[in-house]
Amino acid sequence: MQSIKSVAAEALNARMTFHSDYCNKHTFTRGSEDVVKPVRMMILNGKVVCPRCELEANEKKLQRDLESQIEFSQRTKNFNMLEKHSMFRDKTIAQATFDNYKVAEREETANKGRTMELVGYLKQGEVFNTFLQGHPGVGKSHLAYAALKALNVPPDPDDPKDMGKSCLFINMEEAASAIKDTFSNKESKYTESYVTQLMGDADYLVIDDLGAETGSEHSDSRASDFIHRLIYKVTSARQDKATIYTTNLTSKKLYQMYDSKLVSRIMQKQQYIVFKETSDKREMELPF
């Protein structure tokens, strides 16, 4: 009884139309010599071809396609950084866009427009920092993340030199907590060096809720040496890159919490977006 493979092979051979010519491009090694091994040509889709040449061409194409996919996958790492490596205190921020930032007051309308305008300048290659300041609940984090979403451009698949842009959103309180956890949890990857490198390497970075990592905004506490060191390392690595900060703190409070040299560094090349009159959106949503 014939096997399924032999039946399939016979059926395939029955459909093949061979040609009288042979391809003499293929060789094998015998001893120290390369010996030509003729391959009979066949007619495929009305064209006379060498089946072995066709097979080798297809294998090369598959290899090129695979290498192209791997190369593009490497280049999309920058684009995927925002989703994979951001650190949130409020994970709903990950859904924030300019479109779903609802405006009802004159100030928030102006601040949304100004943020979008600054994103346009960043896209053109300008380098500066942006500071969104105001009391809680006005949408500073929302606008900051929306800016990253607009800046998070994927690489051009047809341009192997285009690496796209890497964007990262880091809530300072969450980052500080994750780093401190590594002091007792040796399994965690969020060491101080890992987090600072992550923040330093991103093309565009949001440092969210600056000052919250030190405790209440109404306290008189100063940032710890650990926090000073963390922020200093990040700002040192980002002197030629754009950073967006959000904070509830006034400039007076920032100078009280942090070393004056560090605050001066944070304030370098800043564009300011200040909320003074906008209502707390979270309070407006309360049913009582």
matplotlib code that plots the C-alpha trace (Angstrom):
import matplotlib.pyplot as plt

x = [0.0, 1.4, 2.1, 0.4, 3.8, 4.5, 1.0, 1.4, 4.9, 3.5, 0.6, 3.1, 5.3, 2.3, 1.6, 5.2, 6.2, 9.9, 12.0, 14.8, 17.4, 19.5, 20.8, 24.5, 24.9, 24.9, 27.9, 28.9, 32.3, 34.0, 37.3, 39.0, 37.0, 33.7, 31.7, 28.7, 25.4, 23.0, 19.4, 16.7, 14.7, 10.9, 8.0, 6.3, 3.5, 4.6, 8.2, 11.2, 12.9, 15.4, 13.6, 16.7, 17.4, 13.7, 14.0, 17.2, 15.7, 12.7, 14.9, 16.9, 13.7, 12.3, 15.7, 15.6, 11.9, 12.8, 15.8, 13.7, 11.0, 13.7, 15.3, 11.9, 11.0, 14.3, 13.4, 9.9, 11.4, 11.5, 7.9, 6.8, 8.7, 5.7, 3.3, 5.8, 8.0, 5.9, 5.2, 1.8, 0.2, -3.1, -3.2, -6.2, -3.8, -2.6, -5.9, -5.3, -5.2, -5.7, -9.1, -10.5, -9.2, -12.5, -12.4, -15.1, -13.1, -11.1, -7.8, -7.9, -8.8, -5.7, -3.5, -4.5, -3.8, -0.5, 0.6, -0.4, 1.6, 4.7, 4.4, 4.5, 7.8, 9.3, 8.3, 10.3, 13.4, 13.5, 14.7, 13.2, 11.5, 7.9, 6.5, 2.8, 2.0, -1.3, -3.4, -4.6, -7.3, -6.9, -5.6, -1.8, -0.9, -3.6, -2.1, 1.5, 0.6, -1.4, 1.8, 3.8, 1.1, 1.5, 5.3, 5.4, 6.0, 6.7, 9.6, 9.2, 9.2, 10.9, 13.7, 16.2, 17.8, 14.6, 14.5, 11.3, 11.0, 11.0, 8.6, 8.3, 5.9, 7.3, 5.4, 8.1, 6.3, 5.9, 9.5, 10.9, 8.7, 9.8, 13.5, 13.2, 11.5, 14.7, 16.5, 14.7, 13.4, 16.5, 14.2, 13.0, 14.7, 13.8, 17.1, 18.2, 20.6, 17.9, 15.3, 17.7, 19.0, 15.5, 14.5, 17.8, 17.6, 14.1, 13.8, 10.8, 10.2, 7.4, 8.3, 4.9, 3.9, 7.3, 7.4, 4.8, 7.6, 8.5, 5.1, 2.3, 2.7, 1.7, 4.5, 7.8, 9.8, 12.8, 13.6, 15.9, 19.4, 18.1, 15.6, 18.1, 20.5, 17.8, 16.6, 20.2, 21.2, 18.2, 18.6, 22.3, 21.5, 18.8, 20.5, 20.2, 16.7, 13.1, 11.5, 7.9, 7.3, 4.0, 3.7, 1.3, 4.1, 4.8, 8.4, 8.8, 7.9, 10.2, 13.1, 12.1, 12.0, 15.0, 18.5, 18.6, 21.1, 18.8, 15.8, 17.8, 18.7, 15.1, 14.0, 16.5, 15.1, 11.5, 8.2, 5.5, 1.9, 0.2, -3.3, -4.6, -8.3, -9.3, -11.7, -10.7, -12.3, -12.2, -14.2, -16.8, -17.4, -18.3, -22.0, -22.1]
y = [0.0, 3.4, 6.0, 9.4, 11.0, 8.8, 9.4, 13.2, 13.1, 11.2, 13.6, 16.5, 14.9, 14.3, 18.0, 19.0, 19.7, 19.2, 20.9, 19.4, 22.0, 21.7, 24.3, 24.0, 26.6, 24.1, 22.1, 19.7, 18.9, 15.7, 15.4, 18.7, 19.5, 21.3, 19.2, 20.5, 18.8, 19.6, 20.2, 19.7, 22.8, 22.8, 24.9, 26.9, 29.3, 29.3, 30.1, 27.8, 27.9, 25.9, 24.5, 24.7, 28.3, 29.1, 27.4, 29.2, 32.6, 32.0, 31.0, 34.2, 36.3, 34.6, 35.4, 39.0, 39.3, 37.8, 40.1, 43.1, 42.1, 41.7, 45.0, 46.8, 45.2, 46.6, 50.0, 49.9, 49.5, 53.3, 53.7, 51.0, 52.5, 54.8, 51.9, 49.3, 51.3, 54.3, 54.4, 55.8, 56.6, 56.8, 54.3, 56.1, 58.7, 56.1, 56.9, 60.6, 62.5, 66.0, 65.0, 63.7, 66.7, 68.4, 72.2, 74.4, 77.4, 80.0, 79.2, 75.5, 76.2, 78.4, 76.0, 73.1, 75.2, 76.3, 72.7, 71.6, 74.6, 73.6, 70.0, 71.4, 73.2, 70.0, 68.0, 70.5, 69.7, 72.5, 71.5, 73.1, 72.0, 72.6, 73.2, 72.6, 74.0, 74.3, 72.9, 69.2, 68.1, 70.6, 68.1, 68.7, 65.0, 64.5, 67.3, 66.0, 62.5, 63.8, 65.6, 62.4, 60.6, 63.3, 63.0, 59.2, 58.8, 55.2, 54.7, 54.8, 51.1, 52.1, 54.1, 51.8, 54.9, 56.1, 54.9, 56.7, 58.7, 57.3, 58.8, 58.0, 59.1, 58.7, 59.6, 60.6, 59.2, 55.8, 55.8, 56.6, 53.8, 51.3, 52.1, 51.9, 48.5, 47.1, 47.7, 44.7, 43.0, 41.9, 40.3, 43.7, 45.3, 48.9, 49.8, 53.4, 52.9, 51.2, 53.9, 56.8, 55.4, 54.8, 58.4, 59.7, 57.9, 58.8, 61.4, 63.0, 62.5, 63.6, 63.8, 63.8, 65.3, 66.6, 67.1, 64.5, 62.0, 64.1, 64.0, 66.6, 69.8, 71.6, 70.1, 71.8, 68.7, 68.8, 66.2, 63.4, 63.0, 60.0, 62.1, 64.8, 62.3, 60.7, 64.0, 65.3, 62.2, 62.4, 66.2, 65.7, 63.1, 65.2, 68.6, 68.2, 66.7, 67.9, 67.2, 68.0, 68.5, 68.7, 69.8, 71.2, 73.2, 76.9, 78.1, 79.1, 75.6, 74.0, 76.0, 75.0, 71.3, 71.0, 72.3, 75.7, 74.4, 71.5, 73.8, 76.2, 73.2, 72.0, 75.6, 75.9, 76.5, 76.3, 77.1, 77.6, 76.6, 77.8, 76.9, 79.6, 79.7, 76.3, 74.2, 70.9, 68.4, 65.6, 67.6, 68.5, 64.7, 64.1, 63.3, 65.0]
z = [0.0, -1.0, 1.7, 1.6, 0.9, -2.1, -3.5, -3.1, -4.8, -7.8, -8.1, -8.0, -10.6, -12.8, -12.9, -13.6, -17.2, -17.7, -20.4, -22.4, -21.2, -18.1, -15.6, -15.1, -12.3, -9.4, -8.2, -5.5, -4.1, -4.9, -3.1, -3.8, -7.0, -7.6, -10.0, -12.0, -11.2, -14.0, -12.9, -15.5, -16.3, -16.0, -17.3, -14.5, -15.3, -19.0, -18.1, -18.3, -15.0, -12.9, -9.9, -7.7, -8.7, -7.9, -4.5, -3.6, -4.7, -2.5, 0.4, 0.0, -0.2, 3.0, 4.7, 3.6, 4.8, 8.2, 8.6, 7.7, 10.2, 13.0, 12.1, 12.1, 15.4, 16.9, 15.6, 17.0, 20.5, 20.8, 19.8, 22.3, 25.2, 26.2, 26.6, 28.1, 30.5, 31.7, 35.5, 36.6, 39.9, 38.1, 35.2, 33.6, 32.4, 29.7, 27.9, 27.8, 24.4, 23.3, 21.9, 25.2, 27.3, 27.7, 28.0, 29.5, 30.9, 29.1, 30.9, 30.2, 26.6, 26.3, 28.1, 25.9, 22.8, 24.2, 25.0, 21.4, 20.0, 22.0, 20.8, 17.2, 18.0, 19.5, 16.4, 14.4, 16.4, 18.9, 22.4, 25.5, 28.7, 29.6, 33.1, 33.8, 37.3, 39.2, 41.9, 41.7, 39.3, 36.5, 34.0, 34.0, 33.8, 31.1, 28.9, 29.6, 28.5, 25.5, 24.5, 24.6, 22.6, 19.9, 20.0, 20.0, 16.2, 14.9, 12.6, 8.8, 7.8, 4.5, 6.1, 7.9, 9.5, 11.1, 14.7, 15.6, 18.9, 22.4, 24.9, 28.6, 31.4, 34.9, 38.0, 40.5, 43.6, 41.8, 40.6, 44.0, 45.5, 43.0, 43.5, 47.3, 46.9, 45.4, 48.7, 50.1, 46.9, 45.0, 42.3, 41.1, 38.1, 39.1, 40.6, 40.8, 37.8, 35.7, 36.3, 35.9, 32.6, 31.4, 32.1, 30.8, 27.5, 26.4, 23.6, 25.4, 29.1, 31.4, 35.1, 36.6, 40.0, 40.9, 44.7, 45.5, 46.3, 49.4, 50.9, 51.3, 49.4, 52.6, 54.7, 55.4, 54.6, 52.2, 49.6, 50.8, 49.5, 47.6, 45.7, 45.0, 43.6, 41.4, 39.9, 39.5, 37.5, 35.3, 34.6, 33.9, 31.3, 29.7, 29.1, 25.3, 25.5, 26.1, 29.4, 30.5, 34.2, 36.1, 39.7, 42.2, 43.9, 43.5, 42.7, 46.4, 47.5, 45.0, 46.3, 49.9, 49.0, 46.7, 46.5, 44.7, 42.1, 41.3, 40.9, 38.7, 36.5, 36.3, 35.3, 32.4, 29.0, 30.4, 28.8, 31.5, 31.4, 34.6, 35.9, 38.3, 37.6, 36.2, 38.4, 39.9, 37.5, 40.0, 42.5, 39.8, 39.3, 42.9, 43.5, 47.0]

ax = plt.figure().add_subplot(projection="3d")
ax.plot(x, y, z, "-o")
ax.set_aspect("equal")
plt.show()
